[in-house]
């Protein structure tokens, strides 16, 4: 379940506190915290990632995990906002990486 952020009333750039941020090679379409709302103090900057995390448009965490596993990757989550900050390689059963 996505965290719904407060937002600047009438902000034309965001959807519930998030703005489109392009298409990531592995995540597909992604969102990030709305910079306009941050600049206008409607959203606090994440103390852990500085709002640099990405939020994929996937419908569920399960589908996202399955999708990334095809590439041998697992997401690294920000502990403050639970956005994706990076990827790590998935280890196979022999202790190596995929």
N, CA, C and O atoms as CSV, one atom per row, in Angstrom:
chain,resi,resn,atom,element,x,y,z
A,1,UNK,N,N,0.844,-1.173,0.000
A,1,UNK,CA,C,0.000,0.000,0.000
A,1,UNK,C,C,0.885,1.230,0.000
A,1,UNK,O,O,1.786,1.342,0.831
A,2,UNK,N,N,0.649,2.139,-0.903
A,2,UNK,CA,C,1.451,3.353,-1.016
A,2,UNK,C,C,1.069,4.343,0.074
A,2,UNK,O,O,-0.089,4.438,0.482
A,3,UNK,N,N,2.070,5.073,0.529
A,3,UNK,CA,C,1.831,6.127,1.492
A,3,UNK,C,C,1.324,7.342,0.721
A,3,UNK,O,O,1.979,7.789,-0.220
A,4,UNK,N,N,0.181,7.878,1.100
A,4,UNK,CA,C,-0.357,9.060,0.434
A,4,UNK,C,C,0.119,10.290,1.191
A,4,UNK,O,O,-0.168,10.456,2.377
A,5,UNK,N,N,0.841,11.137,0.498
A,5,UNK,CA,C,1.402,12.324,1.115
A,5,UNK,C,C,0.409,13.478,1.075
A,5,UNK,O,O,-0.431,13.553,0.177
A,6,UNK,N,N,0.509,14.380,2.052
A,6,UNK,CA,C,-0.273,15.615,1.912
A,6,UNK,C,C,0.290,16.376,0.722
A,6,UNK,O,O,1.422,16.124,0.310
A,7,UNK,N,N,-0.466,17.283,0.173
A,7,UNK,CA,C,0.059,18.020,-0.985
A,7,UNK,C,C,-0.427,19.456,-0.969
A,7,UNK,O,O,-1.354,19.812,-0.241
A,8,UNK,N,N,0.199,20.245,-1.763
A,8,UNK,CA,C,-0.181,21.635,-1.928
A,8,UNK,C,C,-1.539,21.679,-2.609
A,8,UNK,O,O,-1.727,21.055,-3.654
A,9,UNK,N,N,-2.476,22.398,-2.040
A,9,UNK,CA,C,-3.821,22.470,-2.622
A,9,UNK,C,C,-3.739,22.994,-4.051
A,9,UNK,O,O,-3.181,24.062,-4.306
A,10,UNK,N,N,-4.299,22.231,-4.967
A,10,UNK,CA,C,-4.337,22.640,-6.369
A,10,UNK,C,C,-3.024,22.506,-7.115
A,10,UNK,O,O,-2.886,23.077,-8.197
A,11,UNK,N,N,-2.058,21.776,-6.585
A,11,UNK,CA,C,-0.776,21.621,-7.270
A,11,UNK,C,C,-1.011,20.928,-8.611
A,11,UNK,O,O,-1.535,19.814,-8.639
A,12,UNK,N,N,-0.635,21.560,-9.720
A,12,UNK,CA,C,-0.881,20.962,-11.039
A,12,UNK,C,C,0.142,19.908,-11.438
A,12,UNK,O,O,0.007,19.290,-12.494
A,13,UNK,N,N,1.162,19.690,-10.613
A,13,UNK,CA,C,2.242,18.785,-10.996
A,13,UNK,C,C,2.183,17.420,-10.339
A,13,UNK,O,O,2.928,16.517,-10.719
A,14,UNK,N,N,1.298,17.257,-9.350
A,14,UNK,CA,C,1.377,16.004,-8.612
A,14,UNK,C,C,0.047,15.268,-8.523
A,14,UNK,O,O,-1.030,15.812,-8.768
A,15,UNK,N,N,0.189,14.000,-8.156
A,15,UNK,CA,C,-0.940,13.118,-7.897
A,15,UNK,C,C,-0.749,12.648,-6.463
A,15,UNK,O,O,0.122,11.821,-6.192
A,16,UNK,N,N,-1.547,13.164,-5.551
A,16,UNK,CA,C,-1.445,12.808,-4.129
A,16,UNK,C,C,-0.026,12.954,-3.581
A,16,UNK,O,O,0.433,12.114,-2.806
A,17,UNK,N,N,0.662,14.012,-3.979
A,17,UNK,CA,C,1.997,14.282,-3.459
A,17,UNK,C,C,3.141,13.703,-4.261
A,17,UNK,O,O,4.301,13.878,-3.888
A,18,UNK,N,N,2.846,13.016,-5.356
A,18,UNK,CA,C,3.879,12.425,-6.209
A,18,UNK,C,C,3.775,13.004,-7.614
A,18,UNK,O,O,2.687,13.350,-8.075
A,19,UNK,N,N,4.912,13.105,-8.287
A,19,UNK,CA,C,4.922,13.569,-9.674
A,19,UNK,C,C,5.593,12.527,-10.551
A,19,UNK,O,O,6.486,11.815,-10.092
A,20,UNK,N,N,5.173,12.428,-11.810
A,20,UNK,CA,C,5.845,11.491,-12.722
A,20,UNK,C,C,7.335,11.821,-12.807
A,20,UNK,O,O,7.719,12.989,-12.850
A,21,UNK,N,N,8.166,10.781,-12.830
A,21,UNK,CA,C,9.613,10.976,-12.855
A,21,UNK,C,C,10.277,10.213,-13.998
A,21,UNK,O,O,11.491,10.004,-13.983
A,22,UNK,N,N,9.492,9.800,-14.981
A,22,UNK,CA,C,10.072,9.124,-16.135
A,22,UNK,C,C,9.879,7.629,-16.109
A,22,UNK,O,O,9.009,7.102,-15.415
A,23,UNK,N,N,10.723,6.949,-16.894
A,23,UNK,CA,C,10.654,5.492,-17.013
A,23,UNK,C,C,12.031,4.930,-16.691
A,23,UNK,O,O,13.009,5.231,-17.375
A,24,UNK,N,N,12.100,4.112,-15.644
A,24,UNK,CA,C,13.344,3.471,-15.235
A,24,UNK,C,C,13.525,2.185,-16.026
A,24,UNK,O,O,12.548,1.517,-16.363
A,25,UNK,N,N,14.767,1.837,-16.322
A,25,UNK,CA,C,15.072,0.636,-17.095
A,25,UNK,C,C,14.467,-0.620,-16.471
A,25,UNK,O,O,13.945,-1.471,-17.192
A,26,UNK,N,N,14.527,-0.753,-15.146
A,26,UNK,CA,C,14.029,-1.952,-14.475
A,26,UNK,C,C,12.648,-1.774,-13.853
A,26,UNK,O,O,11.870,-2.727,-13.790
A,27,UNK,N,N,12.338,-0.569,-13.397
A,27,UNK,CA,C,11.078,-0.338,-12.694
A,27,UNK,C,C,9.924,0.057,-13.602
A,27,UNK,O,O,8.762,-0.035,-13.205
A,28,UNK,N,N,10.231,0.492,-14.806
A,28,UNK,CA,C,9.183,0.999,-15.680
A,28,UNK,C,C,8.800,2.410,-15.258
A,28,UNK,O,O,9.645,3.139,-14.738
A,29,UNK,N,N,7.542,2.818,-15.467
A,29,UNK,CA,C,7.126,4.166,-15.078
A,29,UNK,C,C,7.273,4.367,-13.565
A,29,UNK,O,O,6.861,3.524,-12.769
A,30,UNK,N,N,7.869,5.499,-13.193
A,30,UNK,CA,C,8.107,5.778,-11.778
A,30,UNK,C,C,7.627,7.182,-11.409
A,30,UNK,O,O,7.461,8.058,-12.258
A,31,UNK,N,N,7.416,7.352,-10.121
A,31,UNK,CA,C,7.039,8.635,-9.539
A,31,UNK,C,C,8.054,8.986,-8.465
A,31,UNK,O,O,8.790,8.128,-7.977
A,32,UNK,N,N,8.081,10.259,-8.107
A,32,UNK,CA,C,8.887,10.728,-6.984
A,32,UNK,C,C,8.067,11.771,-6.231
A,32,UNK,O,O,7.054,12.255,-6.736
A,33,UNK,N,N,8.508,12.113,-5.027
A,33,UNK,CA,C,7.804,13.138,-4.262
A,33,UNK,C,C,7.780,14.420,-5.089
A,33,UNK,O,O,8.772,14.770,-5.728
A,34,UNK,N,N,6.645,15.117,-5.075
A,34,UNK,CA,C,6.466,16.320,-5.898
A,34,UNK,C,C,7.380,17.446,-5.426
A,34,UNK,O,O,7.264,17.909,-4.291
A,35,UNK,N,N,8.284,17.886,-6.291
A,35,UNK,CA,C,9.246,18.928,-5.955
A,35,UNK,C,C,8.561,20.263,-5.695
A,35,UNK,O,O,9.020,21.032,-4.851
A,36,UNK,N,N,7.484,20.552,-6.397
A,36,UNK,CA,C,6.756,21.810,-6.183
A,36,UNK,C,C,6.174,21.836,-4.773
A,36,UNK,O,O,6.265,22.850,-4.082
A,37,UNK,N,N,5.580,20.730,-4.348
A,37,UNK,CA,C,5.021,20.649,-2.996
A,37,UNK,C,C,6.126,20.716,-1.943
A,37,UNK,O,O,5.931,21.318,-0.888
A,38,UNK,N,N,7.275,20.111,-2.212
A,38,UNK,CA,C,8.411,20.186,-1.283
A,38,UNK,C,C,8.874,21.635,-1.168
A,38,UNK,O,O,9.073,22.141,-0.064
A,39,UNK,N,N,9.045,22.305,-2.319
A,39,UNK,CA,C,9.508,23.695,-2.323
A,39,UNK,C,C,8.557,24.629,-1.596
A,39,UNK,O,O,8.974,25.659,-1.066
A,40,UNK,N,N,7.272,24.270,-1.571
A,40,UNK,CA,C,6.266,25.108,-0.907
A,40,UNK,C,C,5.909,24.592,0.493
A,40,UNK,O,O,4.889,24.980,1.063
A,41,UNK,N,N,6.751,23.722,1.032
A,41,UNK,CA,C,6.598,23.180,2.387
A,41,UNK,C,C,5.287,22.436,2.617
A,41,UNK,O,O,4.818,22.353,3.752
A,42,UNK,N,N,4.690,21.895,1.562
A,42,UNK,CA,C,3.486,21.079,1.714
A,42,UNK,C,C,3.858,19.633,2.005
A,42,UNK,O,O,3.043,18.871,2.525
A,43,UNK,N,N,5.089,19.253,1.670
A,43,UNK,CA,C,5.607,17.904,1.924
A,43,UNK,C,C,6.964,18.061,2.603
A,43,UNK,O,O,7.792,18.860,2.166
A,44,UNK,N,N,7.189,17.304,3.666
A,44,UNK,CA,C,8.489,17.305,4.331
A,44,UNK,C,C,9.474,16.471,3.522
A,44,UNK,O,O,9.099,15.466,2.919
A,45,UNK,N,N,10.723,16.890,3.513
A,45,UNK,CA,C,11.776,16.131,2.856
A,45,UNK,C,C,12.086,14.905,3.711
A,45,UNK,O,O,12.231,15.015,4.928
A,46,UNK,N,N,12.187,13.754,3.084
A,46,UNK,CA,C,12.509,12.517,3.792
A,46,UNK,C,C,13.901,12.652,4.418
A,46,UNK,O,O,14.876,12.955,3.729
A,47,UNK,N,N,13.976,12.427,5.714
A,47,UNK,CA,C,15.244,12.557,6.435
A,47,UNK,C,C,16.251,11.487,6.028
A,47,UNK,O,O,17.454,11.679,6.205
A,48,UNK,N,N,15.782,10.365,5.487
A,48,UNK,CA,C,16.682,9.274,5.132
A,48,UNK,C,C,17.232,9.365,3.709
A,48,UNK,O,O,18.415,9.104,3.488
A,49,UNK,N,N,16.393,9.729,2.749
A,49,UNK,CA,C,16.860,9.731,1.347
A,49,UNK,C,C,16.824,11.118,0.704
A,49,UNK,O,O,17.272,11.283,-0.430
A,50,UNK,N,N,16.302,12.105,1.407
A,50,UNK,CA,C,16.216,13.442,0.814
A,50,UNK,C,C,15.230,13.509,-0.335
A,50,UNK,O,O,15.346,14.376,-1.201
A,51,UNK,N,N,14.267,12.612,-0.355
A,51,UNK,CA,C,13.246,12.515,-1.420
A,51,UNK,C,C,13.845,12.124,-2.764
A,51,UNK,O,O,13.328,12.502,-3.815
A,52,UNK,N,N,14.937,11.364,-2.726
A,52,UNK,CA,C,15.547,10.862,-3.962
A,52,UNK,C,C,15.019,9.489,-4.362
A,52,UNK,O,O,15.421,8.954,-5.395
A,53,UNK,N,N,14.128,8.913,-3.565
A,53,UNK,CA,C,13.585,7.595,-3.853
A,53,UNK,C,C,12.594,7.633,-5.006
A,53,UNK,O,O,11.970,8.657,-5.284
A,54,UNK,N,N,12.467,6.495,-5.665
A,54,UNK,CA,C,11.493,6.332,-6.743
A,54,UNK,C,C,10.375,5.406,-6.285
A,54,UNK,O,O,10.587,4.500,-5.479
A,55,UNK,N,N,9.186,5.652,-6.812
A,55,UNK,CA,C,8.008,4.850,-6.494
A,55,UNK,C,C,7.452,4.305,-7.805
A,55,UNK,O,O,6.885,5.058,-8.597
A,56,UNK,N,N,7.611,3.001,-8.041
A,56,UNK,CA,C,7.158,2.424,-9.308
A,56,UNK,C,C,5.644,2.388,-9.406
A,56,UNK,O,O,4.941,2.371,-8.395
A,57,UNK,N,N,5.152,2.377,-10.635
A,57,UNK,CA,C,3.713,2.350,-10.892
A,57,UNK,C,C,3.164,0.927,-10.866
A,57,UNK,O,O,2.027,0.709,-11.282
A,58,UNK,N,N,3.935,-0.042,-10.392
A,58,UNK,CA,C,3.457,-1.426,-10.295
A,58,UNK,C,C,2.245,-1.491,-9.387
A,58,UNK,O,O,2.095,-0.676,-8.477
A,59,UNK,N,N,1.380,-2.464,-9.636
A,59,UNK,CA,C,0.145,-2.578,-8.879
A,59,UNK,C,C,0.336,-3.255,-7.526
A,59,UNK,O,O,-0.507,-3.100,-6.643
A,60,UNK,N,N,1.427,-4.004,-7.342
A,60,UNK,CA,C,1.652,-4.653,-6.050
A,60,UNK,C,C,3.143,-4.886,-5.831
A,60,UNK,O,O,3.920,-4.974,-6.782
A,61,UNK,N,N,3.521,-4.982,-4.570
A,61,UNK,CA,C,4.911,-5.270,-4.227
A,61,UNK,C,C,5.309,-6.659,-4.718
A,61,UNK,O,O,6.454,-6.882,-5.111
A,62,UNK,N,N,4.362,-7.583,-4.694
A,62,UNK,CA,C,4.625,-8.953,-5.152
A,62,UNK,C,C,4.983,-8.970,-6.642
A,62,UNK,O,O,5.952,-9.615,-7.043
A,63,UNK,N,N,4.205,-8.264,-7.451
A,63,UNK,CA,C,4.493,-8.215,-8.900
A,63,UNK,C,C,5.815,-7.512,-9.162
A,63,UNK,O,O,6.570,-7.917,-10.047
A,64,UNK,N,N,6.100,-6.464,-8.401
A,64,UNK,CA,C,7.373,-5.765,-8.554
A,64,UNK,C,C,8.536,-6.693,-8.219
A,64,UNK,O,O,9.519,-6.740,-8.958
A,65,UNK,N,N,8.437,-7.429,-7.117
A,65,UNK,CA,C,9.500,-8.360,-6.720
A,65,UNK,C,C,9.715,-9.435,-7.780
A,65,UNK,O,O,10.856,-9.762,-8.105
A,66,UNK,N,N,8.633,-9.988,-8.322
A,66,UNK,CA,C,8.751,-10.997,-9.386
A,66,UNK,C,C,9.423,-10.408,-10.618
A,66,UNK,O,O,10.288,-11.045,-11.220
A,67,UNK,N,N,9.030,-9.199,-10.994
A,67,UNK,CA,C,9.598,-8.534,-12.167
A,67,UNK,C,C,11.102,-8.307,-11.986
A,67,UNK,O,O,11.887,-8.615,-12.883
A,68,UNK,N,N,11.502,-7.775,-10.842
A,68,UNK,CA,C,12.917,-7.497,-10.609
A,68,UNK,C,C,13.729,-8.786,-10.503
A,68,UNK,O,O,14.892,-8.821,-10.906
A,69,UNK,N,N,13.126,-9.844,-9.964
A,69,UNK,CA,C,13.828,-11.125,-9.835
A,69,UNK,C,C,14.228,-11.679,-11.203
A,69,UNK,O,O,15.235,-12.377,-11.318
A,70,UNK,N,N,13.455,-11.376,-12.224
A,70,UNK,CA,C,13.819,-11.813,-13.583
A,70,UNK,C,C,15.163,-11.237,-14.020
A,70,UNK,O,O,15.867,-11.825,-14.841
A,71,UNK,N,N,15.509,-10.070,-13.455
A,71,UNK,CA,C,16.787,-9.421,-13.752
A,71,UNK,C,C,17.849,-9.759,-12.703
A,71,UNK,O,O,18.979,-9.277,-12.781
A,72,UNK,N,N,17.480,-10.595,-11.717
A,72,UNK,CA,C,18.410,-10.937,-10.655
A,72,UNK,C,C,18.579,-9.822,-9.647
A,72,UNK,O,O,19.624,-9.721,-9.005
A,73,UNK,N,N,17.571,-8.987,-9.498
A,73,UNK,CA,C,17.658,-7.822,-8.618
A,73,UNK,C,C,16.582,-7.838,-7.542
A,73,UNK,O,O,15.516,-8.432,-7.707
A,74,UNK,N,N,16.890,-7.173,-6.441
A,74,UNK,CA,C,15.917,-6.915,-5.384
A,74,UNK,C,C,16.002,-5.426,-5.061
A,74,UNK,O,O,17.088,-4.849,-5.120
A,75,UNK,N,N,14.885,-4.796,-4.723
A,75,UNK,CA,C,14.925,-3.367,-4.427
A,75,UNK,C,C,15.528,-3.090,-3.049
A,75,UNK,O,O,15.382,-3.890,-2.124
A,76,UNK,N,N,16.196,-1.964,-2.926
A,76,UNK,CA,C,16.657,-1.457,-1.632
A,76,UNK,C,C,15.721,-0.314,-1.287
A,76,UNK,O,O,15.618,0.660,-2.034
A,77,UNK,N,N,15.034,-0.430,-0.150
A,77,UNK,CA,C,14.027,0.556,0.224
A,77,UNK,C,C,14.565,1.572,1.211
A,77,UNK,O,O,15.382,1.248,2.073
A,78,UNK,N,N,14.102,2.801,1.077
A,78,UNK,CA,C,14.376,3.848,2.053
A,78,UNK,C,C,13.543,3.528,3.299
A,78,UNK,O,O,12.350,3.241,3.191
A,79,UNK,N,N,14.153,3.575,4.449
A,79,UNK,CA,C,13.433,3.263,5.682
A,79,UNK,C,C,12.539,4.414,6.141
A,79,UNK,O,O,11.707,4.238,7.031
A,80,UNK,N,N,12.709,5.585,5.540
A,80,UNK,CA,C,11.887,6.727,5.914
A,80,UNK,C,C,10.597,6.824,5.124
A,80,UNK,O,O,9.536,7.071,5.696
A,81,UNK,N,N,10.676,6.630,3.803
A,81,UNK,CA,C,9.489,6.803,2.948
A,81,UNK,C,C,9.111,5.524,2.198
A,81,UNK,O,O,8.070,5.479,1.544
A,82,UNK,N,N,9.942,4.494,2.287
A,82,UNK,CA,C,9.733,3.198,1.635
A,82,UNK,C,C,9.764,3.273,0.109
A,82,UNK,O,O,9.223,2.399,-0.569
A,83,UNK,N,N,10.394,4.313,-0.429
A,83,UNK,CA,C,10.644,4.379,-1.857
A,83,UNK,C,C,11.878,3.539,-2.180
A,83,UNK,O,O,12.591,3.105,-1.276
A,84,UNK,N,N,12.122,3.316,-3.439
A,84,UNK,CA,C,13.269,2.516,-3.875
A,84,UNK,C,C,14.459,3.438,-4.102
A,84,UNK,O,O,14.396,4.388,-4.883
A,85,UNK,N,N,15.547,3.131,-3.395
A,85,UNK,CA,C,16.748,3.954,-3.511
A,85,UNK,C,C,17.818,3.312,-4.380
A,85,UNK,O,O,18.673,4.004,-4.932
A,86,UNK,N,N,17.771,1.980,-4.501
A,86,UNK,CA,C,18.803,1.267,-5.251
A,86,UNK,C,C,18.337,-0.169,-5.473
A,86,UNK,O,O,17.222,-0.534,-5.100
A,87,UNK,N,N,19.191,-0.968,-6.078
A,87,UNK,CA,C,18.949,-2.396,-6.270
A,87,UNK,C,C,20.130,-3.153,-5.694
A,87,UNK,O,O,21.229,-2.612,-5.576
A,88,UNK,N,N,19.898,-4.408,-5.334
A,88,UNK,CA,C,20.994,-5.298,-4.958
A,88,UNK,C,C,20.815,-6.587,-5.746
A,88,UNK,O,O,19.703,-6.952,-6.130
A,89,UNK,N,N,21.921,-7.262,-5.977
A,89,UNK,CA,C,21.870,-8.536,-6.692
A,89,UNK,C,C,21.292,-9.603,-5.778
A,89,UNK,O,O,21.600,-9.644,-4.587
A,90,UNK,N,N,20.455,-10.463,-6.336
A,90,UNK,CA,C,19.897,-11.594,-5.595
A,90,UNK,C,C,20.918,-12.719,-5.607
A,90,UNK,O,O,21.453,-13.073,-6.658
A,91,UNK,N,N,21.184,-13.276,-4.439
A,91,UNK,CA,C,22.111,-14.400,-4.363
A,91,UNK,C,C,21.378,-15.685,-4.722
A,91,UNK,O,O,20.231,-15.896,-4.328
A,92,UNK,N,N,22.065,-16.542,-5.481
A,92,UNK,CA,C,21.450,-17.846,-5.775
A,92,UNK,C,C,21.732,-18.802,-4.619
A,92,UNK,O,O,22.415,-18.426,-3.666
A,93,UNK,N,N,21.225,-20.017,-4.684
A,93,UNK,CA,C,21.348,-20.969,-3.575
A,93,UNK,C,C,22.786,-21.442,-3.329
A,93,UNK,O,O,23.079,-21.979,-2.261
A,94,UNK,N,N,23.673,-21.252,-4.285
A,94,UNK,CA,C,25.057,-21.683,-4.096
A,94,UNK,C,C,25.914,-20.590,-3.446
A,94,UNK,O,O,27.115,-20.770,-3.241
A,95,UNK,N,N,25.275,-19.445,-3.122
A,95,UNK,CA,C,26.013,-18.367,-2.482
A,95,UNK,C,C,26.529,-17.325,-3.450
A,95,UNK,O,O,27.021,-16.280,-3.024
A,96,UNK,N,N,26.429,-17.584,-4.751
A,96,UNK,CA,C,26.847,-16.614,-5.754
A,96,UNK,C,C,25.734,-15.656,-6.077
A,96,UNK,O,O,24.665,-15.715,-5.469
A,97,UNK,N,N,25.960,-14.792,-7.006
A,97,UNK,CA,C,24.921,-13.882,-7.446
A,97,UNK,C,C,24.434,-14.291,-8.818
A,97,UNK,O,O,25.151,-14.940,-9.580
A,98,UNK,N,N,23.234,-13.913,-9.118
A,98,UNK,CA,C,22.654,-14.243,-10.422
A,98,UNK,C,C,23.189,-13.335,-11.485
A,98,UNK,O,O,22.815,-13.462,-12.651
